[in-house]
Amino acid sequence: MPENIEIYDTPFDPTVKLAAFTQANSNAGAITSFLGQVRNEAGSVSELYLESYPGVTEAGISDAVEKAKVRWSLAGVMIIHRTGAMSIGEPIVLVATAAKHRRAAFESCDYLMDYLKTEAVFWKRQKGADGTQWIEPRDEDYKDNKRWSS
């Protein structure tokens, strides 16, 4: 099964990455993707900065991918995540899953994003008019992630 986990400290082109993933999974019946980008919260954000723990972050993501592969019989998975300084509108994360059927592709992509939002070893801080502040997952993020426990 094609699997691709990459963490970049420079910008990436999600269109190019998704095209390559689609080509590599041409036998899949369904491909689902999610692209997260830096948003401007009511004009108050000028920069988002992410840090990871090299080796540990990738190992955790790989473990989540293995769980997803077993649960949904995936044909392929791609997770690309940014670190470093990012500007408004810049891609942060791209998750794509390939499966025989759409439901498995949708659910596995959602599961992996919930993992990345709540459990992956990343630290986020944003810079804006009010200074710099660390960002923690929201209660809704943890609630979303809990639904995969059953």
N, C-alpha and C positions, 0 to 999 in steps of 0.2 A: 504494500500500500504506500503510495507517495505521501510523505509527511515532510513538512517544511516549517521549522520554527526559527525565526530570525529576529534578533533585536538589533536595531540600528541607532546610531547616534547622529545620523544625517537623514535628510528627507528621502522618502521613497515614493515611487509612482505606483499608486494602487491599480491603475488601469493595466499597466504592463505586468504587474505581479498576478493579477486575476486572470489575465489572458493566458499566461504561462500555466497557471494552475488548471484552467479549463482545458487547455491542450493536453496536459499530463493526465487528466481524468476524463478523456473523451468517451470512455465506456460507461461512465456513471449516468444514471437516469435523471439525477437532480444535483445541482450545485447551488448552495446558498452562501451568501457572503454578507458581512457586516463591516462597514467602514465608520470608524469613530474619528472625529476631527475636533480641533480646538475651537470651542465656541466662546463667544463674547457675552458673558453674563451681564446684560443690561449696560453694556459699555464700560464695565469695570475691570476687564482683563486685558492686559497688554502682552502677557507671555505666560506660557505654561512650561514647567520644567519637571522632567521625570528622571528618577534615578532607579537603577536596578542593582541587584546583588549578583554579579556575573557568576555563572555556574549554578547558583542556587535558584535563581529566577527561571532559567531554562529547564532545570530538573523538575521544578514544580509544574511548569507548563507541560512538559513531556508526560508527566504522570497523569495530568488531567486529560491529555490527548489519548493516552492509553485507555483510560476509563471510558472515554467517549467512543473509542473504536470498538470496545467490547459491547457497550450498551446499545449502539446503533449500527453495528456492522458497516462501518464507513469504508469507502473506497479511497478517500484521500482527505488530508487536513493541511491547512496552511494557517499559520499565525505569524503575523509580522507586527512588531511593536516598536515604537520609538522611545528613545530616551533623549536626554539633553533638552536644550531650549527650543521651544516651538512657538510659532506665531499663530494668530487667529486664522482659521480656515485650513491649517496644515493637518495632514493625516497623522493620527496618533496610533491607531491600531486597525489592522485588517485581519479578519477571521473568515476563512472559507472552508466549507465542508462539502464533500462529494459522497453521495450514497446512491443506492439503487432506486430509492423512492423519496419523494419530497418531504414527507413528515420526518424521516430520519435526518435529512439534511437540515431542515429548519430547527428541529429540537436540539441537535448536536451543536449547531452554531450558537444557539441561544445559551446552552449549557456552558460552552467554552467562554462566552463573553461574561456570564455570571461569575465564573471562576476568576477571570482576569480582573474584574471589578472589585472582588472581595478578598480573594486569597492569594493572588500572584504577588510576588515580592517586588513591588514598585512603590516608590515614594513620590508623591506629587505635591508641587507647590505652584501657586500662581502669583503673578505680579500684576498689580493694578494701581489705580489711583489711591487706594487705601493702604498701599504697601504690599508686603509679601506675606502670604499665609499658606500653611500646609493644608492639604485637602484629604479628608478621610472619606471612605465609602459612606453613603447615606443609609438610613434604616431600610429604605425600599430596596437597596442593592442587596442587603443581607437577606431580606424577605424573599426576593427573587431567587437567590442562591439556595435557600433552604428547600425549595420545592423539588430539588433534584435528590434530596436525601432519601426519599421513600422508594 
